[in-house]
Amino acid sequence: MTVEQIGVVGAGTMGAGIAQVACLGGFETRLHDPLPRALEQGALRMREGLRKGAERGRWGETEAEQAGERLRPCPQLGELAGCDLLIEAAPEDLELKRELFTRLAEVCGPGAILATNTSSLSVTAIAAGVPGPERVVGMHFFNPPALMELVEVVRGDASATEALDSTVEAAQRMGRTPVRCRDAIGFVANRCARPYSLEALRLLGAGIADHATIDRICRLGGGFRMGPFELTDLVGVDVNFAVAKSFWEQSFGVPRWQPHPIQPQMVAAGRLGRKSGRGYYDYSAGPHRPDDEPAPPAAREAKPPPARLVDAGAGSLHSLAAGQDAVGWLALPDLDSASLVELTRTAATSEASAGAAEAHFRSLGKHVEWVGDAAGLVLGRIVCQLVNEAHFALDAGIAGAADIDTATRLGLNYPRGPFEWCVAIGPARVLTILGALHVELGEERYRSAPALRRAAAMAGR
């Protein structure tokens, strides 16, 4: 299947963005929307995007002009006849997409590939009842398509290899990085991102740290561009909750995907994030600005550590040194490379020991954050659950390790993919943290994935 002409159905933000990258990729592109005003606005939005991109040096003015000339707005669905690849960017409604694909199959004939940009619906379900379901595939772009490099190419149960190969090639011509995956809840990136917000909510609900501290640890300690609560405010607290409920319902109650009670409370209170002026942060005075300061410079002579420092990756301080004058600590992936060290204490920890521990790690040039007592503290719990979820996806055959890492780095802007995190931390250490959480909290959500256990066994040989 050779793709030369592309049709995009839906001229909203996603559709216009997809049309833009298709035109820049050299494809003759037809953009359709049943609403004349939406079609007009979509074409204007696309051309404005080309102009701004040229001003910012993303492409040349001549390239932008030529791309704009490749766009043909199409008020009628029948004008898409002759397109080799149809990409729908319609609302997330299963019956709507099925009906649309059935009509597109009639208009475009049996040789056209029908690609859905769905992020939450099953490609297999969309293809059901569509003539020629073997040419129905998923082609999930990330928002905004002009800036986000990742495209998930999703194989439904009936998708033909030839259709998938042609879709991958088309994505590459658009300058995107395609990742192949199997049709499953959340595909790759959105599935593997679940622990980032859900585990942060559990830490907040358990009082291990407040939302600002959790965000700060993820930014400074983990290298994430935004903490989980900042990101939720950006996306929308209500949107995040809706996605969480969708995962929970579609999976028939997988424990590690269970929403947290904080989410409906926030929605009921109208604290929806940036769009409502208040979410986890208050935006009444303008955008939330993190108060990250540079780490202290390393001293020529490091302060000596207190008598008892306990590795919080092996368990909670209470479980490992009950009643002892000790300080728990954790730095990921290791102390030498970490920029931040988390510390914890119990009622038995003296002020002298706490002060000595903080002074010791600051003298090494590290940020220091005090948090509540728990196995893995904050970053350990979040990152190890990201690693665990990725191994569950690997077990399910959704995608390979390299593609999962690519999807999370490019689709979510993570500093490392989960398998890269696993290598940096060590699979045995990840298992230790998850095992301690499983034992101490007694929750099935911390059960380790079989693929992770196999990785730890292989690393230990």
Backbone torsions as a table, in degrees:
resi	resn	phi	psi	omega
1	MET	NA	111.8	178.9
2	THR	-95.9	127.8	-177.9
3	VAL	-101.5	119.5	176.1
4	GLU	-123.8	-35.8	179.0
5	GLN	-117.5	133.8	-178.3
6	ILE	-118.6	137.6	173.0
7	GLY	-112.4	135.5	177.7
8	VAL	-117.7	124.8	-177.7
9	VAL	-107.2	115.3	-175.4
10	GLY	111.4	116.3	-173.8
11	ALA	-108.1	25.2	175.5
12	GLY	-74.5	-161.3	-177.1
13	THR	-58.3	-47.0	-179.4
14	MET	-69.0	-46.7	-177.6
15	GLY	-61.1	-45.0	178.8
16	ALA	-63.6	-38.4	178.7
17	GLY	-66.4	-40.7	177.9
18	ILE	-65.3	-41.7	177.8
19	ALA	-61.0	-37.5	-179.7
20	GLN	-63.2	-48.4	-178.7
21	VAL	-70.4	-28.2	175.9
22	ALA	-67.0	-44.3	178.5
23	CYS	-64.5	-40.9	177.6
24	LEU	-65.3	-27.2	178.5
25	GLY	-79.1	-0.1	177.3
26	GLY	93.8	7.2	-178.5
27	PHE	-88.1	137.7	166.5
28	GLU	-68.7	122.7	-168.5
29	THR	-124.4	130.6	176.8
30	ARG	-111.8	129.1	-177.9
31	LEU	-112.2	125.2	-178.2
32	HIS	-122.9	141.5	168.6
33	ASP	-149.2	136.3	-178.3
34	PRO	-68.9	-16.2	179.7
35	LEU	-98.3	115.0	-177.0
36	PRO	-54.1	-42.5	-179.1
37	ARG	-64.2	-41.6	179.4
38	ALA	-64.9	-38.9	179.1
39	LEU	-65.4	-43.6	179.2
40	GLU	-62.3	-46.2	-179.1
41	GLN	-66.1	-37.1	179.5
42	GLY	-64.3	-42.8	178.4
43	ALA	-65.1	-40.4	177.3
44	LEU	-64.4	-42.1	179.6
45	ARG	-61.9	-41.2	-179.2
46	MET	-65.1	-45.3	-179.2
47	ARG	-68.4	-33.5	175.7
48	GLU	-65.7	-38.5	176.5
49	GLY	-63.4	-39.0	177.3
50	LEU	-64.3	-41.7	-179.2
51	ARG	-64.5	-46.8	-179.0
52	LYS	-65.4	-37.6	178.4
53	GLY	-62.5	-38.1	177.7
54	ALA	-67.3	-40.4	178.6
55	GLU	-62.2	-33.6	-177.9
56	ARG	-90.2	2.1	175.4
57	GLY	81.5	14.6	179.0
58	ARG	-73.8	-28.8	174.3
59	TRP	-155.0	167.5	-177.2
60	GLY	-81.2	163.6	179.4
61	GLU	-63.0	-40.8	178.9
62	THR	-62.9	-41.3	178.5
63	GLU	-62.6	-39.7	178.7
64	ALA	-65.6	-42.7	179.6
65	GLU	-63.2	-44.8	-179.7
66	GLN	-65.0	-38.0	177.5
67	ALA	-63.8	-41.5	179.4
68	GLY	-62.6	-33.7	179.3
69	GLU	-70.4	-19.9	-179.7
70	ARG	-80.6	-11.2	-177.4
71	LEU	-86.2	134.8	175.6
72	ARG	-129.9	106.4	175.3
73	PRO	-67.0	136.0	-175.4
74	CYS	-126.8	103.6	179.3
75	PRO	-66.1	-29.0	-176.3
76	GLN	-106.5	139.2	180.0
77	LEU	-60.5	-34.2	-178.8
78	GLY	-62.0	-20.5	-179.9
79	GLU	-71.5	-7.7	178.3
80	LEU	-84.6	-3.8	178.2
81	ALA	-57.7	135.5	-178.1
82	GLY	98.3	-11.3	177.1
83	CYS	-72.5	141.6	-179.2
84	ASP	-88.2	-29.3	-179.6
85	LEU	-134.6	122.0	176.8
86	LEU	-107.0	125.0	178.8
87	ILE	-114.9	116.5	178.9
88	GLU	-93.6	135.9	176.2
89	ALA	-127.2	51.5	-178.5
90	ALA	-90.1	167.8	178.2
91	PRO	-56.1	155.4	-175.5
92	GLU	-77.4	74.7	179.0
93	ASP	-132.4	119.0	-173.0
94	LEU	-60.0	-49.1	-177.4
95	GLU	-65.5	-36.8	177.9
96	LEU	-61.6	-45.0	-178.5
97	LYS	-68.0	-40.0	177.8
98	ARG	-60.9	-46.8	-179.7
99	GLU	-62.8	-42.0	-179.9
100	LEU	-63.0	-44.2	-179.4
101	PHE	-67.3	-34.2	176.9
102	THR	-63.8	-41.5	178.5
103	ARG	-68.8	-39.3	178.6
104	LEU	-65.6	-36.2	178.3
105	ALA	-62.7	-37.0	178.7
106	GLU	-71.0	-40.1	-176.3
107	VAL	-72.5	-42.1	-169.6
108	CYS	-97.0	-10.2	178.0
109	GLY	83.0	176.3	-171.3
110	PRO	-74.5	-12.5	-175.6
111	GLY	-88.8	-9.8	-175.4
112	ALA	-83.5	141.5	173.8
113	ILE	-86.2	133.4	179.1
114	LEU	-108.9	111.7	-175.9
115	ALA	-113.6	132.4	177.3
116	THR	-103.1	136.9	177.4
117	ASN	-91.1	18.2	-178.4
118	THR	-57.0	145.7	175.0
119	SER	-111.2	-11.6	-173.4
120	SER	-133.8	-13.5	-178.1
121	LEU	-98.3	158.6	179.8
122	SER	-77.0	127.2	176.2
123	VAL	-62.7	-38.7	178.4
124	THR	-61.6	-41.3	179.4
125	ALA	-68.4	-38.2	179.1
126	ILE	-64.3	-39.2	-177.5
127	ALA	-72.3	-20.5	-176.4
128	ALA	-61.1	124.5	178.7
129	GLY	87.7	-8.4	178.4
130	VAL	-83.2	130.8	177.3
131	PRO	-57.6	128.3	-178.8
132	GLY	71.5	55.7	-177.9
133	PRO	-62.1	-15.0	-179.5
134	GLU	-68.1	-20.3	-179.9
135	ARG	-97.4	9.1	176.2
136	VAL	-93.2	125.1	-179.8
137	VAL	-135.3	167.9	171.2
138	GLY	-97.1	139.6	175.3
139	MET	-138.8	83.1	-170.7
140	HIS	-91.6	107.1	174.5
141	PHE	-85.6	156.8	177.4
142	PHE	-108.1	149.3	-172.4
143	ASN	-91.4	129.9	-1.5
144	PRO	-84.7	137.5	-175.6
145	PRO	-58.0	-31.1	-178.3
146	ALA	-69.0	-23.2	-177.2
147	LEU	-108.5	-29.2	-176.2
148	MET	-88.3	121.9	-171.5
149	GLU	-77.3	-26.0	-172.2
150	LEU	-76.3	140.7	166.7
151	VAL	-134.6	123.5	175.5
152	GLU	-88.6	119.5	177.0
153	VAL	-99.0	112.5	-166.6
154	VAL	-105.7	129.5	178.6
155	ARG	-93.5	112.0	170.8
156	GLY	-77.1	173.8	-177.9
157	ASP	-58.9	-31.8	-175.9
158	ALA	-103.8	-3.7	-174.1
159	SER	-60.3	130.9	179.3
160	ALA	-81.4	146.6	179.7
161	THR	-59.3	-39.4	-179.0
162	GLU	-62.7	-40.8	178.8
163	ALA	-65.9	-40.3	178.8
164	LEU	-66.0	-44.0	-179.7
165	ASP	-61.1	-43.2	179.7
166	SER	-66.0	-35.9	178.4
167	THR	-67.5	-41.1	176.7
168	VAL	-60.7	-45.3	179.9
169	GLU	-62.7	-40.7	178.6
170	ALA	-63.7	-42.2	178.5
171	ALA	-61.2	-40.8	179.0
172	GLN	-64.7	-40.1	177.4
173	ARG	-64.3	-28.2	176.2
174	MET	-76.8	-3.5	-178.6
175	GLY	84.1	14.9	178.6
176	ARG	-95.3	166.4	174.2
177	THR	-108.6	106.1	-178.9
178	PRO	-82.4	142.3	174.7
179	VAL	-123.2	125.9	179.0
180	ARG	-84.5	139.0	177.0
181	CYS	-151.9	164.7	178.4
182	ARG	-88.2	151.8	177.8
183	ASP	-65.0	114.6	-178.8
184	ALA	-159.0	165.4	-177.9
185	ILE	-55.8	120.0	176.4
186	GLY	76.8	-0.5	-176.8
187	PHE	54.1	-123.7	-176.2
188	VAL	-104.3	-66.1	-171.0
189	ALA	-61.6	-50.3	-177.0
190	ASN	-66.6	-33.4	176.8
191	ARG	-66.9	-48.9	-175.5
192	CYS	-72.0	-12.9	177.7
193	ALA	-85.8	-11.2	-174.0
194	ARG	-51.5	-45.5	-176.2
195	PRO	-66.5	-20.4	-175.1
196	TYR	-61.3	-45.0	178.5
197	SER	-88.3	-40.0	-175.1
198	LEU	-67.8	-41.7	179.3
199	GLU	-70.5	-33.5	175.5
200	ALA	-62.9	-39.5	177.8
201	LEU	-64.3	-38.7	178.9
202	ARG	-67.4	-37.2	176.2
203	LEU	-64.3	-42.0	178.5
204	LEU	-65.2	-46.0	-178.9
205	GLY	-64.0	-31.6	179.6
206	ALA	-84.5	-3.0	178.6
207	GLY	75.4	19.1	178.8
208	ILE	-67.8	-36.6	177.0
209	ALA	-162.1	159.0	175.2
210	ASP	-81.8	171.3	-172.8
211	HIS	-63.0	-38.3	-178.5
212	ALA	-67.3	-37.9	179.0
213	THR	-67.9	-42.3	178.3
214	ILE	-60.2	-44.9	178.4
215	ASP	-61.2	-43.5	-178.2
216	ARG	-63.0	-42.4	179.5
217	ILE	-63.9	-40.8	179.2
218	CYS	-66.3	-38.7	179.8
219	ARG	-70.6	-55.1	-173.4
220	LEU	-79.9	-36.7	-178.3
221	GLY	-86.6	-37.4	-175.9
222	GLY	-99.9	-14.5	-179.2
223	GLY	79.8	11.4	177.9
224	PHE	-72.9	141.5	-177.9
225	ARG	-64.2	-37.3	178.2
226	MET	-134.5	145.3	174.0
227	GLY	-72.4	166.1	-176.4
228	PRO	-61.9	-33.5	-178.2
229	PHE	-81.1	-35.1	172.1
230	GLU	-61.0	-43.8	-179.1
231	LEU	-65.3	-41.2	178.8
232	THR	-63.0	-41.1	176.8
233	ASP	-61.9	-36.7	179.8
234	LEU	-68.5	-47.6	-178.3
235	VAL	-70.6	-36.9	-175.0
236	GLY	119.3	123.1	-179.6
237	VAL	-60.9	-38.1	178.6
238	ASP	-68.0	-38.3	178.2
239	VAL	-65.9	-43.8	179.2
240	ASN	-60.7	-40.8	179.2
241	PHE	-67.4	-40.7	179.0
242	ALA	-62.7	-40.5	177.8
243	VAL	-65.2	-42.7	179.1
244	ALA	-60.7	-43.5	178.3
245	LYS	-64.2	-38.5	-179.9
246	SER	-63.1	-45.6	177.5
247	PHE	-60.3	-45.6	-177.3
248	TRP	-61.6	-45.3	-177.6
249	GLU	-72.2	-43.0	-179.0
250	GLN	-66.1	-29.5	-178.3
251	SER	-88.7	-0.8	-176.1
252	PHE	58.5	39.2	169.5
253	GLY	87.9	38.4	172.9
254	VAL	-61.0	122.4	-171.6
255	PRO	-56.1	-38.0	-175.2
256	ARG	-73.0	-9.1	178.0
257	TRP	-104.8	10.1	-177.6
258	GLN	-67.5	128.1	176.0
259	PRO	-61.8	162.2	-179.3
260	HIS	-105.5	144.9	-179.2
261	PRO	-57.6	-23.4	177.9
262	ILE	-60.7	-33.7	-174.9
263	GLN	-63.4	-53.0	178.5
264	PRO	-65.9	-28.8	176.9
265	GLN	-63.3	-44.3	179.2
266	MET	-63.7	-43.2	-179.2
267	VAL	-64.7	-44.1	180.0
268	ALA	-62.4	-31.4	179.6
269	ALA	-81.6	-3.2	-179.4
270	GLY	77.0	12.8	180.0
271	ARG	-90.6	82.4	-169.4
272	LEU	-97.7	1.0	179.3
273	GLY	110.4	-153.2	-175.8
274	ARG	-57.2	-38.6	-173.8
275	LYS	-67.2	-23.7	178.8
276	SER	-102.9	-1.2	179.8
277	GLY	89.8	-11.6	178.8
278	ARG	-157.7	132.7	173.1
279	GLY	-137.1	-117.1	170.9
280	TYR	-74.3	-24.4	175.5
281	TYR	-117.2	159.7	178.4
282	ASP	-97.4	124.5	-177.8
283	TYR	-109.5	14.6	-176.8
284	SER	-63.8	-27.7	179.9
285	ALA	-99.2	9.0	-179.4
286	GLY	120.9	-172.6	-177.3
287	PRO	-61.1	148.3	173.7
288	HIS	-69.8	130.3	-179.6
289	ARG	-120.9	114.4	179.1
290	PRO	-59.1	144.3	-178.5
291	ASP	-99.4	45.2	-178.4
292	ASP	-76.3	126.1	175.9
293	GLU	-111.0	161.1	179.3
294	PRO	-61.3	149.8	175.2
295	ALA	-67.0	151.4	178.3
296	PRO	-65.1	147.6	178.2
297	PRO	-66.8	147.6	178.2
298	ALA	-67.5	134.7	179.1
299	ALA	-76.1	151.7	177.0
300	ARG	-62.6	-36.6	176.6
301	GLU	-122.1	109.9	-177.5
302	ALA	-65.3	143.9	175.3
303	LYS	-66.0	138.4	179.4
304	PRO	-66.8	144.4	178.5
305	PRO	-71.0	158.8	174.7
306	PRO	-66.6	170.5	-174.5
307	ALA	-60.7	-34.2	-174.6
308	ARG	-131.7	105.8	170.2
309	LEU	-110.6	131.8	-175.4
310	VAL	-117.8	131.2	179.6
311	ASP	-70.3	111.0	-178.5
312	ALA	-72.6	-8.7	174.8
313	GLY	-72.6	-17.4	179.7
314	ALA	-90.7	-8.1	-179.0
315	GLY	150.4	178.6	177.8
316	SER	-70.9	155.1	178.8
317	LEU	-62.7	-37.5	179.8
318	HIS	-61.4	-39.1	-178.0
319	SER	-77.3	-27.5	-174.9
320	LEU	-96.1	-27.2	-175.7
321	ALA	-144.6	52.0	-177.6
322	ALA	-58.4	128.7	176.5
323	GLY	74.9	4.7	-177.6
324	GLN	-100.5	152.2	176.9
325	ASP	-79.7	83.6	-173.1
326	ALA	-138.0	162.4	177.6
327	VAL	-126.0	129.0	175.4
328	GLY	-87.6	146.1	-179.3
329	TRP	-146.5	155.8	176.4
330	LEU	-153.9	135.7	175.5
331	ALA	-137.6	128.5	-178.7
332	LEU	-120.9	144.8	-0.9
333	PRO	-75.0	-21.5	174.3
334	ASP	-158.8	169.5	-174.1
335	LEU	-64.3	-38.5	-177.2
336	ASP	-63.4	-42.5	-175.5
337	SER	-93.1	-15.5	-177.3
338	ALA	-70.5	145.0	175.0
339	SER	-98.9	-12.9	-177.4
340	LEU	-138.1	142.4	176.1
341	VAL	-120.0	129.0	174.4
342	GLU	-92.1	138.2	178.5
343	LEU	-123.9	150.1	175.3
344	THR	-143.3	159.9	-178.2
345	ARG	-144.0	165.5	173.8
346	THR	-120.3	-179.0	179.2
347	ALA	-62.0	-23.2	-178.5
348	ALA	-84.1	-8.5	-178.4
349	THR	-77.6	125.1	-179.5
350	SER	-78.5	158.2	177.0
351	GLU	-62.8	-35.1	179.8
352	ALA	-63.3	-44.2	-180.0
353	SER	-67.2	-41.3	178.7
354	ALA	-62.3	-45.7	179.5
355	GLY	-64.0	-40.5	179.8
356	ALA	-66.0	-38.5	178.9
357	ALA	-65.0	-45.5	179.7
358	GLU	-63.4	-44.4	179.9
359	ALA	-62.6	-37.9	-179.5
360	HIS	-62.0	-49.8	-176.1
361	PHE	-73.4	-32.3	175.1
362	ARG	-67.0	-34.2	179.0
363	SER	-68.0	-18.0	176.1
364	LEU	-87.0	1.7	179.8
365	GLY	83.5	30.4	-177.1
366	LYS	-110.1	145.9	163.4
367	HIS	-67.3	150.4	178.2
368	VAL	-130.4	133.7	174.8
369	GLU	-131.8	130.9	175.1
370	TRP	-91.4	132.1	179.6
371	VAL	-136.0	172.6	178.4
372	GLY	-70.0	166.3	-175.6
373	ASP	-80.7	122.5	177.3
374	ALA	-167.4	148.8	176.0
375	ALA	-60.0	129.2	179.9
376	GLY	80.1	-7.0	-178.6
377	LEU	49.5	-130.2	-176.2
378	VAL	-95.9	-62.9	-174.8
379	LEU	-64.5	-36.7	178.9
380	GLY	-61.1	-42.8	-179.8
381	ARG	-66.7	-45.3	-176.8
382	ILE	-66.9	-49.7	-176.5
383	VAL	-66.8	-41.4	-179.2
384	CYS	-66.3	-32.7	175.0
385	GLN	-72.0	-32.9	172.9
386	LEU	-62.3	-44.0	178.4
387	VAL	-63.2	-43.4	-178.5
388	ASN	-63.7	-44.5	-179.7
389	GLU	-62.1	-39.6	179.1
390	ALA	-64.0	-36.4	178.3
391	HIS	-71.8	-32.6	172.6
392	PHE	-63.7	-40.8	177.8
393	ALA	-64.1	-37.9	177.1
394	LEU	-64.8	-44.1	177.4
395	ASP	-57.8	-37.0	-176.8
396	ALA	-81.0	-2.4	178.8
397	GLY	71.5	24.6	-177.6
398	ILE	-73.5	-38.9	176.9
399	ALA	-164.4	165.6	176.8
400	GLY	-81.1	165.4	-176.6
401	ALA	-58.9	-45.6	-178.6
402	ALA	-63.7	-40.4	179.4
403	ASP	-68.8	-35.2	177.0
404	ILE	-64.8	-43.1	177.3
405	ASP	-61.9	-44.4	179.1
406	THR	-61.4	-43.1	-178.2
407	ALA	-63.3	-41.7	-177.8
408	THR	-74.9	-34.1	178.2
409	ARG	-71.5	-45.7	-176.1
410	LEU	-84.8	-35.3	-177.8
411	GLY	-84.6	-25.6	-176.0
412	LEU	-120.2	-3.6	-177.5
413	ASN	60.7	33.1	176.4
414	TYR	-73.3	146.8	-179.7
415	PRO	-68.4	-29.4	176.9
416	ARG	-139.9	150.3	168.9
417	GLY	-75.9	162.1	-177.0
418	PRO	-62.0	-33.6	178.1
419	PHE	-74.6	-30.7	172.8
420	GLU	-66.8	-39.6	174.4
421	TRP	-61.0	-43.3	-177.6
422	CYS	-61.4	-42.2	178.1
423	VAL	-65.2	-42.4	-177.6
424	ALA	-65.5	-41.1	-178.9
425	ILE	-82.2	-37.9	-174.1
426	GLY	102.0	125.0	-176.5
427	PRO	-60.4	-31.9	179.6
428	ALA	-65.5	-39.2	179.8
429	ARG	-69.8	-38.5	175.6
430	VAL	-59.6	-45.7	178.4
431	LEU	-61.0	-38.7	-179.9
432	THR	-62.0	-45.6	179.6
433	ILE	-64.0	-46.5	179.0
434	LEU	-63.3	-40.2	179.3
435	GLY	-63.4	-40.9	178.7
436	ALA	-65.2	-41.2	177.3
437	LEU	-64.2	-40.6	179.6
438	HIS	-61.5	-44.2	-178.3
439	VAL	-71.2	-47.2	-172.8
440	GLU	-74.3	-35.9	-177.8
441	LEU	-97.9	-18.6	178.0
442	GLY	65.9	28.7	-176.4
443	GLU	-109.9	135.1	-177.7
444	GLU	-65.6	-21.0	-177.7
445	ARG	-60.7	-19.9	-179.0
446	TYR	-97.7	12.3	174.1
447	ARG	-63.9	133.9	-176.9
448	SER	-81.9	146.0	179.5
449	ALA	-70.8	142.5	177.7
450	PRO	-54.8	-39.1	-179.8
451	ALA	-64.0	-33.5	177.3
452	LEU	-69.2	-40.5	178.0
453	ARG	-64.6	-38.0	177.3
454	ARG	-65.1	-40.2	179.2
455	ALA	-62.7	-41.1	179.3
456	ALA	-66.4	-38.4	179.2
457	ALA	-65.5	-41.4	179.8
458	MET	-67.4	-38.9	-179.9
459	ALA	-66.5	-26.8	-178.0
460	GLY	-83.5	-5.3	-177.8
461	ARG	-80.8	NA	NA
